[in-house]
Amino acid sequence: DLSWLHPRLGGAATLASYGVRHAMDRPLAPVHAEAVEAVPQAHRDFLNACPTWLQRGDVVFVHAGIRPGVPMPRQSETDLVWIRAGFLEDPRDHGFLVVHGHTALDRATHYGNRVNIDSSAAYGGQLTAVVIENHDVYLLTEDGRVPLTPHR
């Protein structure tokens, strides 16, 4: 429901870092044209080449989550990037551990079938770094690895 230029999504701030100013205060067509000129082709190529999901062993990494019951190759990009309802409350085993963000929390949380690592860094919270070995998840802290056990 939000434009990429909405303050909560950071698009305008990202464009400003490339020199495109006042993106939210101008018509979209000239902002887009200026962005295409300002953002190096190598950066656009990199972003276009990024997968929407990545599986390593029995762990799937995705931005927002998955549509439960849909095989990974058939997941829609919209769900992978935006889903909340239908995923966050689903307790079933997906056949792999889903590591995601998109839904900001105070701290990373392990739910057994998924791990939300969005610890509100965009809103001033700490950035979360984890180590995942099979389904064991560890927070990387100043004191070393700390197990992140499933929340019940």
VEXVEX-47688 format. One record per residue: residue number from 1; x, y, z of N, C-alpha, C in turn. Coordinates in nm, 3 decimals. Example, Ala and Ser with C-alpha at 12.3 -4.5 7.8 and 13.67 -1.06 7.14 Angstrom:
<nodes>
{1 {1.319 -0.569 0.780} {1.230 -0.450 0.780} {1.320 -0.330 0.780}};
{2 {1.285 -0.225 0.708} {1.367 -0.106 0.714} {1.290 0.003 0.787}};
</nodes>
This chain:
<nodes>
{1 {0.081 -0.120 0.000} {0.000 0.000 0.000} {0.085 0.127 0.000}};
{2 {0.217 0.113 0.015} {0.303 0.230 0.023} {0.390 0.240 -0.102}};
{3 {0.413 0.362 -0.148} {0.508 0.386 -0.256} {0.649 0.363 -0.203}};
{4 {0.740 0.325 -0.292} {0.880 0.307 -0.251} {0.939 0.437 -0.197}};
{5 {0.877 0.550 -0.230} {0.926 0.678 -0.181} {0.869 0.715 -0.044}};
{6 {0.779 0.633 0.010} {0.723 0.660 0.143} {0.837 0.659 0.246}};
{7 {0.835 0.753 0.342} {0.943 0.760 0.441} {0.969 0.628 0.515}};
{8 {0.867 0.547 0.537} {0.886 0.420 0.608} {0.966 0.319 0.526}};
{9 {0.973 0.337 0.395} {1.042 0.241 0.311} {1.182 0.285 0.271}};
{10 {1.212 0.411 0.284} {1.349 0.457 0.265} {1.391 0.485 0.123}};
{11 {1.300 0.477 0.027} {1.338 0.500 -0.112} {1.390 0.640 -0.137}};
{12 {1.324 0.740 -0.080} {1.367 0.879 -0.101} {1.504 0.902 -0.038}};
{13 {1.528 0.845 0.080} {1.659 0.860 0.144} {1.767 0.790 0.061}};
{14 {1.733 0.675 0.006} {1.829 0.604 -0.080} {1.861 0.687 -0.203}};
{15 {1.758 0.741 -0.268} {1.782 0.825 -0.386} {1.863 0.949 -0.349}};
{16 {1.835 1.007 -0.232} {1.912 1.124 -0.188} {2.060 1.090 -0.175}};
{17 {2.091 0.967 -0.133} {2.232 0.928 -0.121} {2.303 0.924 -0.256}};
{18 {2.224 0.915 -0.363} {2.278 0.920 -0.499} {2.269 1.060 -0.559}};
{19 {2.220 1.157 -0.481} {2.210 1.293 -0.528} {2.074 1.333 -0.582}};
{20 {1.977 1.244 -0.577} {1.840 1.276 -0.623} {1.765 1.335 -0.503}};
{21 {1.744 1.463 -0.505} {1.686 1.534 -0.391} {1.536 1.557 -0.408}};
{22 {1.467 1.569 -0.296} {1.324 1.606 -0.292} {1.238 1.511 -0.375}};
{23 {1.270 1.382 -0.371} {1.197 1.283 -0.452} {1.050 1.277 -0.417}};
{24 {1.016 1.299 -0.291} {0.876 1.288 -0.249} {0.794 1.412 -0.285}};
{25 {0.863 1.520 -0.318} {0.794 1.647 -0.342} {0.776 1.677 -0.491}};
{26 {0.813 1.582 -0.577} {0.807 1.607 -0.721} {0.732 1.495 -0.790}};
{27 {0.685 1.520 -0.913} {0.619 1.412 -0.989} {0.714 1.294 -1.010}};
{28 {0.658 1.176 -1.015} {0.737 1.053 -1.022} {0.822 1.043 -1.150}};
{29 {0.769 1.083 -1.265} {0.843 1.066 -1.391} {0.978 1.137 -1.390}};
{30 {0.986 1.263 -1.350} {1.119 1.325 -1.347} {1.210 1.267 -1.239}};
{31 {1.153 1.225 -1.127} {1.234 1.160 -1.023} {1.293 1.031 -1.078}};
{32 {1.211 0.952 -1.146} {1.259 0.827 -1.205} {1.370 0.852 -1.306}};
{33 {1.349 0.949 -1.394} {1.450 0.981 -1.496} {1.582 1.023 -1.430}};
{34 {1.573 1.105 -1.328} {1.693 1.149 -1.257} {1.760 1.033 -1.185}};
{35 {1.680 0.943 -1.129} {1.736 0.826 -1.060} {1.810 0.735 -1.157}};
{36 {1.753 0.714 -1.274} {1.819 0.629 -1.374} {1.955 0.687 -1.411}};
{37 {1.962 0.819 -1.419} {2.090 0.885 -1.450} {2.187 0.878 -1.332}};
{38 {2.135 0.893 -1.211} {2.220 0.905 -1.093} {2.272 0.772 -1.040}};
{39 {2.190 0.668 -1.047} {2.229 0.538 -0.990} {2.314 0.464 -1.094}};
{40 {2.438 0.432 -1.060} {2.525 0.364 -1.157} {2.463 0.234 -1.208}};
{41 {2.486 0.206 -1.334} {2.435 0.083 -1.396} {2.479 -0.039 -1.318}};
{42 {2.600 -0.040 -1.268} {2.650 -0.155 -1.191} {2.565 -0.179 -1.066}};
{43 {2.519 -0.072 -1.003} {2.433 -0.086 -0.884} {2.297 -0.143 -0.925}};
{44 {2.241 -0.093 -1.034} {2.111 -0.142 -1.081} {2.123 -0.288 -1.124}};
{45 {2.233 -0.322 -1.192} {2.254 -0.461 -1.233} {2.264 -0.553 -1.112}};
{46 {2.336 -0.508 -1.010} {2.350 -0.587 -0.887} {2.213 -0.614 -0.825}};
{47 {2.133 -0.509 -0.809} {2.000 -0.525 -0.749} {1.910 -0.614 -0.833}};
{48 {1.916 -0.600 -0.963} {1.834 -0.684 -1.051} {1.876 -0.830 -1.046}};
{49 {2.002 -0.856 -1.015} {2.052 -0.993 -1.010} {2.029 -1.061 -0.875}};
{50 {1.989 -0.984 -0.774} {1.967 -1.042 -0.641} {1.846 -1.136 -0.644}};
{51 {1.861 -1.256 -0.589} {1.745 -1.346 -0.584} {1.643 -1.297 -0.481}};
{52 {1.518 -1.336 -0.500} {1.415 -1.300 -0.402} {1.413 -1.397 -0.285}};
{53 {1.478 -1.511 -0.302} {1.495 -1.606 -0.191} {1.620 -1.688 -0.218}};
{54 {1.675 -1.744 -0.111} {1.796 -1.822 -0.120} {1.786 -1.939 -0.023}};
{55 {1.813 -2.057 -0.072} {1.810 -2.175 0.015} {1.951 -2.228 0.031}};
{56 {1.988 -2.254 0.155} {2.114 -2.317 0.189} {2.080 -2.431 0.283}};
{57 {2.092 -2.553 0.233} {2.055 -2.669 0.314} {1.908 -2.662 0.350}};
{58 {1.880 -2.673 0.478} {1.739 -2.669 0.520} {1.700 -2.534 0.579}};
{59 {1.763 -2.428 0.525} {1.731 -2.291 0.566} {1.701 -2.209 0.441}};
{60 {1.590 -2.134 0.444} {1.553 -2.044 0.335} {1.560 -1.901 0.388}};
{61 {1.630 -1.816 0.316} {1.642 -1.675 0.349} {1.553 -1.596 0.254}};
{62 {1.471 -1.509 0.311} {1.376 -1.432 0.232} {1.349 -1.300 0.304}};
{63 {1.307 -1.200 0.230} {1.285 -1.070 0.293} {1.172 -1.072 0.396}};
{64 {1.051 -1.102 0.353} {0.935 -1.090 0.441} {0.883 -1.225 0.491}};
{65 {0.887 -1.326 0.407} {0.832 -1.456 0.444} {0.789 -1.532 0.320}};
{66 {0.712 -1.636 0.341} {0.665 -1.721 0.232} {0.515 -1.740 0.244}};
{67 {0.454 -1.784 0.136} {0.314 -1.826 0.140} {0.316 -1.973 0.181}};
{68 {0.273 -2.007 0.303} {0.276 -2.146 0.349} {0.203 -2.239 0.252}};
{69 {0.263 -2.356 0.229} {0.203 -2.457 0.144} {0.235 -2.441 -0.004}};
{70 {0.299 -2.332 -0.044} {0.336 -2.310 -0.184} {0.484 -2.344 -0.200}};
{71 {0.519 -2.433 -0.295} {0.661 -2.465 -0.316} {0.742 -2.339 -0.346}};
{72 {0.865 -2.336 -0.302} {0.948 -2.216 -0.318} {0.955 -2.167 -0.463}};
{73 {0.974 -2.252 -0.562} {0.982 -2.201 -0.699} {0.852 -2.135 -0.748}};
{74 {0.741 -2.160 -0.678} {0.612 -2.103 -0.719} {0.569 -1.985 -0.631}};
{75 {0.654 -1.943 -0.539} {0.623 -1.828 -0.453} {0.617 -1.701 -0.538}};
{76 {0.526 -1.611 -0.505} {0.519 -1.484 -0.577} {0.618 -1.385 -0.514}};
{77 {0.675 -1.301 -0.598} {0.767 -1.200 -0.547} {0.696 -1.108 -0.448}};
{78 {0.569 -1.079 -0.472} {0.493 -0.994 -0.380} {0.489 -1.055 -0.241}};
{79 {0.460 -1.186 -0.232} {0.460 -1.251 -0.100} {0.599 -1.250 -0.038}};
{80 {0.700 -1.284 -0.114} {0.836 -1.291 -0.060} {0.883 -1.157 -0.003}};
{81 {0.835 -1.049 -0.061} {0.878 -0.916 -0.021} {0.785 -0.850 0.080}};
{82 {0.655 -0.883 0.077} {0.558 -0.809 0.156} {0.476 -0.891 0.256}};
{83 {0.470 -1.021 0.244} {0.373 -1.100 0.321} {0.387 -1.078 0.472}};
{84 {0.275 -1.079 0.536} {0.266 -1.085 0.682} {0.153 -1.182 0.716}};
{85 {0.028 -1.141 0.687} {-0.088 -1.226 0.717} {-0.077 -1.357 0.639}};
{86 {-0.104 -1.464 0.709} {-0.096 -1.596 0.648} {0.038 -1.662 0.671}};
{87 {0.139 -1.583 0.701} {0.272 -1.638 0.728} {0.310 -1.626 0.875}};
{88 {0.300 -1.505 0.929} {0.349 -1.483 1.065} {0.279 -1.569 1.169}};
{89 {0.152 -1.598 1.148} {0.078 -1.676 1.247} {0.076 -1.826 1.216}};
{90 {0.141 -1.869 1.108} {0.138 -2.010 1.066} {0.242 -2.091 1.144}};
{91 {0.198 -2.186 1.227} {0.292 -2.262 1.310} {0.348 -2.388 1.244}};
{92 {0.300 -2.420 1.125} {0.341 -2.549 1.066} {0.487 -2.552 1.022}};
{93 {0.539 -2.673 1.016} {0.674 -2.696 0.966} {0.671 -2.676 0.815}};
{94 {0.755 -2.587 0.765} {0.758 -2.558 0.622} {0.852 -2.653 0.546}};
{95 {0.918 -2.744 0.619} {1.015 -2.832 0.557} {1.155 -2.772 0.560}};
{96 {1.166 -2.650 0.607} {1.292 -2.579 0.621} {1.269 -2.464 0.718}};
{97 {1.375 -2.411 0.771} {1.367 -2.295 0.860} {1.365 -2.170 0.773}};
{98 {1.269 -2.082 0.793} {1.259 -1.957 0.718} {1.324 -1.846 0.800}};
{99 {1.424 -1.780 0.743} {1.488 -1.666 0.808} {1.441 -1.541 0.733}};
{100 {1.382 -1.448 0.805} {1.320 -1.332 0.740} {1.330 -1.209 0.828}};
{101 {1.287 -1.098 0.773} {1.274 -0.972 0.845} {1.141 -0.912 0.808}};
{102 {1.140 -0.784 0.776} {1.025 -0.709 0.726} {0.927 -0.671 0.835}};
{103 {0.915 -0.748 0.939} {0.826 -0.717 1.050} {0.913 -0.685 1.171}};
{104 {0.925 -0.556 1.199} {1.017 -0.510 1.303} {0.973 -0.554 1.442}};
{105 {1.069 -0.605 1.518} {1.051 -0.645 1.657} {1.157 -0.576 1.742}};
{106 {1.147 -0.588 1.872} {1.251 -0.534 1.960} {1.381 -0.612 1.948}};
{107 {1.369 -0.741 1.919} {1.487 -0.827 1.908} {1.452 -0.947 1.820}};
{108 {1.555 -1.009 1.765} {1.534 -1.129 1.683} {1.459 -1.233 1.764}};
{109 {1.370 -1.306 1.697} {1.288 -1.405 1.766} {1.281 -1.532 1.682}};
{110 {1.300 -1.646 1.749} {1.295 -1.778 1.686} {1.159 -1.840 1.721}};
{111 {1.083 -1.878 1.619} {0.951 -1.935 1.639} {0.945 -2.084 1.614}};
{112 {1.059 -2.148 1.591} {1.062 -2.291 1.563} {1.064 -2.318 1.414}};
{113 {0.968 -2.265 1.341} {0.962 -2.285 1.195} {1.018 -2.165 1.118}};
{114 {1.043 -2.055 1.189} {1.095 -1.934 1.126} {1.171 -1.852 1.230}};
{115 {1.260 -1.766 1.180} {1.335 -1.675 1.265} {1.322 -1.536 1.205}};
{116 {1.267 -1.445 1.283} {1.257 -1.306 1.240} {1.379 -1.232 1.295}};
{117 {1.466 -1.186 1.205} {1.587 -1.117 1.249} {1.576 -0.965 1.235}};
{118 {1.455 -0.913 1.211} {1.434 -0.769 1.200} {1.424 -0.711 1.340}};
{119 {1.534 -0.656 1.388} {1.539 -0.603 1.524} {1.526 -0.450 1.525}};
{120 {1.451 -0.397 1.429} {1.417 -0.254 1.423} {1.537 -0.163 1.401}};
{121 {1.640 -0.211 1.330} {1.758 -0.127 1.305} {1.719 0.000 1.228}};
{122 {1.622 -0.009 1.139} {1.579 0.109 1.063} {1.512 0.212 1.152}};
{123 {1.471 0.171 1.271} {1.402 0.260 1.364} {1.487 0.290 1.487}};
{124 {1.617 0.265 1.478} {1.706 0.295 1.589} {1.745 0.176 1.674}};
{125 {1.689 0.058 1.646} {1.727 -0.062 1.720} {1.862 -0.114 1.674}};
{126 {1.912 -0.214 1.743} {2.040 -0.272 1.705} {2.023 -0.363 1.584}};
{127 {2.125 -0.367 1.500} {2.127 -0.459 1.388} {2.157 -0.598 1.441}};
{128 {2.086 -0.698 1.392} {2.105 -0.835 1.438} {2.192 -0.912 1.340}};
{129 {2.289 -0.983 1.394} {2.370 -1.075 1.316} {2.354 -1.213 1.380}};
{130 {2.337 -1.315 1.296} {2.317 -1.451 1.346} {2.408 -1.549 1.275}};
{131 {2.431 -1.660 1.342} {2.494 -1.778 1.284} {2.388 -1.887 1.287}};
{132 {2.374 -1.957 1.176} {2.275 -2.064 1.169} {2.346 -2.192 1.131}};
{133 {2.330 -2.292 1.214} {2.386 -2.425 1.190} {2.272 -2.524 1.202}};
{134 {2.228 -2.577 1.087} {2.108 -2.659 1.079} {1.990 -2.574 1.127}};
{135 {1.921 -2.615 1.232} {1.813 -2.531 1.285} {1.856 -2.458 1.411}};
{136 {1.982 -2.470 1.449} {2.033 -2.397 1.565} {2.071 -2.256 1.521}};
{137 {2.020 -2.159 1.596} {2.044 -2.018 1.562} {2.114 -1.953 1.681}};
{138 {2.216 -1.876 1.650} {2.292 -1.806 1.753} {2.300 -1.658 1.717}};
{139 {2.273 -1.572 1.815} {2.296 -1.430 1.798} {2.446 -1.405 1.814}};
{140 {2.501 -1.318 1.732} {2.639 -1.276 1.749} {2.637 -1.148 1.831}};
{141 {2.697 -1.153 1.948} {2.695 -1.039 2.038} {2.838 -1.002 2.074}};
{142 {2.853 -0.894 2.147} {2.986 -0.856 2.196} {3.046 -0.963 2.285}};
{143 {2.961 -1.046 2.345} {3.007 -1.153 2.434} {3.022 -1.286 2.361}};
{144 {3.006 -1.286 2.230} {3.016 -1.409 2.152} {2.879 -1.460 2.111}};
{145 {2.874 -1.589 2.077} {2.749 -1.652 2.034} {2.655 -1.672 2.152}};
{146 {2.529 -1.636 2.130} {2.425 -1.659 2.230} {2.314 -1.735 2.161}};
{147 {2.277 -1.854 2.213} {2.171 -1.932 2.148} {2.040 -1.853 2.141}};
{148 {1.976 -1.859 2.026} {1.842 -1.802 2.009} {1.749 -1.921 2.001}};
{149 {1.683 -1.950 2.112} {1.600 -2.068 2.120} {1.456 -2.036 2.078}};
{150 {1.385 -2.137 2.030} {1.246 -2.112 1.987} {1.159 -2.053 2.097}};
{151 {1.085 -1.951 2.061} {0.989 -1.883 2.149} {0.863 -1.969 2.155}};
{152 {0.812 -1.993 2.268} {0.691 -2.077 2.280} {0.575 -1.997 2.328}};
</nodes>
